Amino acid sequence: MTPGLDQITAVVLAGGFGTRVQHLLPNLPKPMAPVASRPFLEWVVRFLARQGIRRVVLSTGHLAETIESHFKSQIEHGVKVRCVPETTPLGTAGGFLNAVRASGETPAAWLVLNGDSLALAPLRPMVDLLANPQMAGVILGVRVTDASRYGTIAFDAKGNLQRFEEKKAGAGVINAGVYLLRHAALDDFAPQRPLSFEREVFPSMLTRRQGLCVCIADAPFLDIGTPESLPQAEAFIRQNMGQFA
């Protein structure tokens, strides 16, 4: 049975140090960069609300109290937001698991995404792919004209993930950092910390022949992690205002 989007809990990874843009954001964690009169992270939550997600856990780290203070004072369009700090760097998958365990929730599936990027692709196609009982997870891939800043993903004719590839110039399908995972798949995550989705979790799942497929989208995408891309955020949000609750 395909879960509804309101049955999925999202974990937003917002714990990084943002070293490349730290000089542009003194005393602010990168996801809290002011964009169109709101923190960028709030736009991420508003996008999830527009998609039908009702529960969001923010995995925080650097300057966690700043994020918690902002989201504690308001409910975002019917979305319940909770912050879970990590006291030591745990990696992408480690931070995710820390947030999962602290939340105490056991939804049908978990949506994982980054707090410093936005892929404005509809989530329903990912959910529909997870309806296949052979699939343990779905990875969002976004087509871009220049993949030189990002790692790309290789997949077969049926959309099954084959591997993650290094950055390379030219057009390609990039890993948007958005993952939909069955709750049962978490039992097989390695106990090591830090733990990375791309370097450890997904390669291990492929080795064990657990189904991972790629949902390919042509969608607006922005990562605010560089001094060049951060100033683009204002125009990106304003041009796509209809995507947010």
C-alpha positions as CSV (number, residue, x, y, z in Angstrom):
1,M,0.0,0.0,0.0
2,T,1.4,3.4,-1.0
3,P,1.7,5.7,2.0
4,G,0.2,9.2,1.8
5,L,2.5,12.2,2.1
6,D,0.9,13.0,5.5
7,Q,2.2,9.6,6.7
8,I,5.8,10.4,5.9
9,T,8.1,12.2,8.4
10,A,10.8,14.4,6.9
11,V,14.3,14.8,8.5
12,V,16.1,17.9,7.3
13,L,19.9,17.8,7.8
14,A,20.8,21.3,9.1
15,G,23.9,20.6,11.2
16,G,26.9,21.5,8.9
17,F,29.4,24.2,9.6
18,G,29.1,25.9,6.2
19,T,32.8,26.7,6.2
20,R,32.7,28.1,2.6
21,V,30.1,30.7,3.4
22,Q,30.8,31.3,7.1
23,H,32.4,34.7,6.4
24,L,29.1,35.8,4.7
25,L,26.9,34.6,7.6
26,P,28.6,35.7,10.8
27,N,26.9,34.1,13.8
28,L,24.3,32.2,11.7
29,P,24.2,28.6,10.7
30,K,24.1,28.3,6.9
31,P,20.5,27.0,6.6
32,M,19.4,30.2,8.4
33,A,20.7,32.5,5.8
34,P,18.2,35.3,5.2
35,V,16.5,34.9,1.9
36,A,13.4,36.9,0.8
37,S,12.8,38.1,4.4
38,R,12.9,34.5,5.9
39,P,15.6,32.0,6.8
40,F,16.3,29.7,3.9
41,L,15.5,26.7,6.1
42,E,12.0,28.1,6.6
43,W,11.5,28.0,2.8
44,V,12.5,24.3,2.9
45,V,9.8,23.6,5.5
46,R,7.3,25.6,3.6
47,F,8.0,23.6,0.5
48,L,7.4,20.4,2.4
49,A,4.2,21.8,3.8
50,R,3.0,22.6,0.2
51,Q,3.8,19.0,-0.7
52,G,1.7,17.6,2.1
53,I,4.3,16.7,4.7
54,R,3.0,17.3,8.2
55,R,5.9,16.3,10.4
56,V,9.5,17.6,10.1
57,V,12.5,16.9,12.3
58,L,15.4,19.3,12.0
59,S,18.8,17.7,12.6
60,T,20.9,20.6,14.0
61,G,24.5,21.0,14.9
62,H,26.4,24.2,14.5
63,L,24.6,27.1,16.3
64,A,21.7,24.7,16.9
65,E,20.1,27.1,19.4
66,T,19.5,29.7,16.6
67,I,17.5,27.2,14.6
68,E,15.5,26.0,17.6
69,S,14.7,29.5,18.7
70,H,13.2,30.4,15.4
71,F,11.1,27.3,14.9
72,K,10.0,27.0,18.5
73,S,8.0,30.2,18.2
74,Q,5.8,29.3,15.3
75,I,3.9,26.5,13.5
76,E,4.6,26.4,9.8
77,H,1.3,26.0,8.0
78,G,0.1,23.0,9.9
79,V,3.6,21.4,10.0
80,K,4.9,20.1,13.4
81,V,8.6,21.0,13.5
82,R,10.9,19.5,16.1
83,C,14.7,20.1,16.5
84,V,17.2,17.4,17.5
85,P,20.8,18.5,18.0
86,E,23.8,16.4,17.4
87,T,26.6,17.1,19.9
88,T,29.3,15.7,17.7
89,P,29.5,15.4,13.9
90,L,27.7,12.2,12.9
91,G,27.8,12.4,9.1
92,T,24.6,12.6,7.0
93,A,23.3,9.2,7.8
94,G,24.4,9.3,11.4
95,G,22.7,12.7,11.9
96,F,19.6,11.3,10.3
97,L,19.5,8.2,12.6
98,N,20.1,10.4,15.7
99,A,17.1,12.5,14.7
100,V,15.0,9.4,14.0
101,R,15.7,7.9,17.4
102,A,15.1,11.1,19.3
103,S,11.8,11.6,17.5
104,G,10.4,8.3,18.6
105,E,8.4,8.0,15.4
106,T,7.9,5.0,13.2
107,P,6.3,6.3,10.0
108,A,5.9,4.1,6.9
109,A,8.8,6.0,5.3
110,W,11.3,8.8,6.0
111,L,12.1,11.7,3.7
112,V,15.6,12.9,4.1
113,L,16.8,16.2,2.6
114,N,19.4,18.9,3.2
115,G,18.7,22.2,4.9
116,D,21.0,24.2,2.6
117,S,19.5,23.1,-0.8
118,L,16.2,22.9,-2.5
119,A,15.0,20.7,-5.3
120,L,11.6,21.9,-6.2
121,A,10.4,18.5,-7.6
122,P,7.1,17.0,-6.6
123,L,7.4,14.3,-4.0
124,R,4.5,12.1,-5.1
125,P,6.5,10.3,-7.9
126,M,9.1,9.2,-5.3
127,V,6.3,7.9,-3.1
128,D,4.8,6.0,-6.0
129,L,8.2,4.3,-6.8
130,L,8.4,3.2,-3.2
131,A,5.1,1.4,-3.6
132,N,7.2,-1.3,-5.3
133,P,7.8,-3.8,-2.5
134,Q,11.3,-4.6,-3.9
135,M,12.4,-1.0,-3.3
136,A,14.0,0.0,0.1
137,G,14.6,3.5,-1.0
138,V,14.2,6.2,-3.7
139,I,16.8,8.8,-4.5
140,L,15.9,12.0,-6.3
141,G,18.0,12.8,-9.3
142,V,17.8,16.2,-11.0
143,R,18.9,16.9,-14.5
144,V,21.3,19.9,-14.8
145,T,23.1,21.4,-17.8
146,D,26.4,21.6,-15.8
147,A,27.1,19.0,-13.2
148,S,30.7,20.2,-12.5
149,R,29.8,21.3,-8.9
150,Y,27.9,18.1,-8.0
151,G,28.4,14.4,-7.9
152,T,26.3,12.5,-10.5
153,I,24.5,9.2,-10.2
154,A,24.5,6.2,-12.6
155,F,21.4,4.1,-13.1
156,D,20.3,1.4,-15.4
157,A,17.5,1.5,-18.0
158,K,14.9,0.6,-15.3
159,G,16.1,3.4,-13.0
160,N,17.9,1.2,-10.6
161,L,20.8,2.9,-8.8
162,Q,24.2,1.6,-9.9
163,R,26.7,3.9,-8.2
164,F,27.6,7.5,-7.3
165,E,30.1,9.2,-9.5
166,E,32.6,12.0,-9.0
167,K,32.0,15.6,-10.2
168,K,32.4,16.1,-13.9
169,A,31.7,18.8,-16.4
170,G,28.8,18.7,-18.7
171,A,25.1,17.8,-18.4
172,G,24.1,15.0,-16.1
173,V,21.7,13.8,-13.4
174,I,22.9,14.9,-10.0
175,N,22.2,13.6,-6.6
176,A,19.8,16.2,-5.2
177,G,20.4,14.9,-1.6
178,V,16.7,13.9,-1.3
179,Y,16.0,10.3,-0.2
180,L,12.8,8.4,0.6
181,L,13.5,5.4,2.8
182,R,11.3,2.7,4.2
183,H,11.4,2.7,8.0
184,A,12.4,-1.0,7.9
185,A,15.5,-0.3,5.9
186,L,17.0,1.6,8.9
187,D,17.6,-1.6,10.7
188,D,20.4,-2.5,8.3
189,F,22.4,0.8,8.7
190,A,25.9,0.2,10.0
191,P,26.6,1.2,13.6
192,Q,29.7,3.3,12.8
193,R,29.8,7.0,13.4
194,P,30.2,9.2,11.5
195,L,28.1,7.5,8.8
196,S,27.5,8.8,5.2
197,F,24.6,7.9,3.0
198,E,26.6,8.2,-0.2
199,R,29.9,6.6,0.9
200,E,28.6,3.9,3.2
201,V,24.9,3.3,3.5
202,F,23.8,3.2,-0.1
203,P,26.9,1.2,-1.4
204,S,26.2,-1.3,1.4
205,M,22.5,-1.6,0.4
206,L,23.5,-2.2,-3.2
207,T,26.0,-4.9,-2.1
208,R,23.2,-6.6,-0.2
209,R,20.9,-6.2,-3.3
210,Q,18.4,-4.0,-1.5
211,G,16.4,-2.1,-4.1
212,L,17.3,1.5,-4.6
213,C,15.9,3.4,-7.6
214,V,16.3,6.9,-9.0
215,C,13.4,9.3,-9.5
216,I,14.5,11.6,-12.2
217,A,13.1,15.2,-12.3
218,D,13.5,18.3,-14.3
219,A,13.2,20.8,-11.5
220,P,14.6,24.0,-10.2
221,F,17.5,23.3,-7.9
222,L,19.7,25.4,-5.7
223,D,22.5,24.7,-3.2
224,I,23.5,27.7,-1.2
225,G,26.8,26.2,0.0
226,T,29.2,28.4,-1.9
227,P,29.9,32.2,-2.0
228,E,28.8,32.1,-5.7
229,S,25.5,30.3,-5.1
230,L,24.3,31.9,-1.9
231,P,23.5,35.3,-3.6
232,Q,21.4,33.4,-6.1
233,A,18.9,32.3,-3.4
234,E,16.8,35.5,-3.3
235,A,16.0,35.3,-7.0
236,F,15.5,31.5,-6.8
237,I,12.9,31.8,-4.1
238,R,11.0,34.8,-5.6
239,Q,10.9,33.1,-9.1
240,N,9.4,30.0,-7.5
241,M,7.1,31.5,-4.9
242,G,4.2,29.3,-6.0
243,Q,6.0,26.2,-4.7
244,F,5.7,27.3,-1.1
245,A,2.9,27.3,1.5
